[in-house]
Amino acid sequence: MRPTTLRALNRAAELIRQNRFTEAVLIAEPVILTADHHEGEEIRRWLIDHVTDFTDENSTKAA
């Protein structure tokens, strides 16, 4: 996955935790839509592996 894609996904997760969903979508959507098939699969795996980054369900993790 390109570093710019990863930064966008991490930033979107941060914004969602701050209840700034619209801004998160505006950042994540373009990188998801422009990803090729291979990167799209990496994004899908990353999203599955990092679901708690978006939901903040693991409140004990380091900030």
C-alpha positions in Angstrom: 0.0 0.0 0.0 1.3 3.4 -0.8 2.4 5.5 2.1 -0.1 8.3 1.1 -2.9 5.8 1.2 -1.9 4.6 4.6 -1.7 8.2 5.9 -5.2 8.9 4.6 -6.7 5.8 6.2 -5.0 6.6 9.5 -6.2 10.2 9.4 -9.7 9.1 8.5 -9.7 6.8 11.6 -8.6 9.7 13.8 -11.4 11.9 12.4 -14.0 9.3 13.0 -12.9 8.9 16.6 -13.5 12.6 16.9 -17.0 12.2 15.4 -16.0 14.0 12.2 -17.3 11.4 9.8 -17.9 13.7 6.8 -14.3 14.9 6.9 -13.1 11.3 7.3 -15.0 10.3 4.2 -13.7 13.2 2.2 -10.1 12.1 3.0 -10.5 8.3 2.6 -12.9 8.1 -0.3 -10.5 9.4 -3.1 -7.7 7.1 -2.2 -10.0 4.1 -2.0 -11.7 4.9 -5.3 -8.4 5.4 -7.1 -6.7 2.3 -5.8 -6.0 -0.4 -8.3 -7.1 -4.0 -7.6 -4.0 -5.0 -5.7 -4.0 -1.9 -3.5 -7.7 -2.2 -3.0 -7.2 -5.7 -1.5 -4.5 -4.2 0.8 -6.9 -1.5 1.9 -9.7 -4.0 2.5 -7.3 -6.1 4.7 -6.1 -3.1 6.5 -9.6 -1.9 7.3 -10.5 -5.4 8.6 -7.4 -5.5 10.7 -7.8 -2.0 12.1 -11.6 -1.8 12.7 -10.9 -0.8 16.3 -8.9 2.2 15.0 -12.2 3.5 13.7 -14.5 2.4 16.5 -12.1 3.1 19.4 -13.4 -0.1 21.0 -10.0 -0.8 22.5 -9.8 2.2 24.9 -6.7 0.8 26.6 -4.4 1.1 23.6 -1.7 3.7 23.7 -2.5 7.1 22.1 
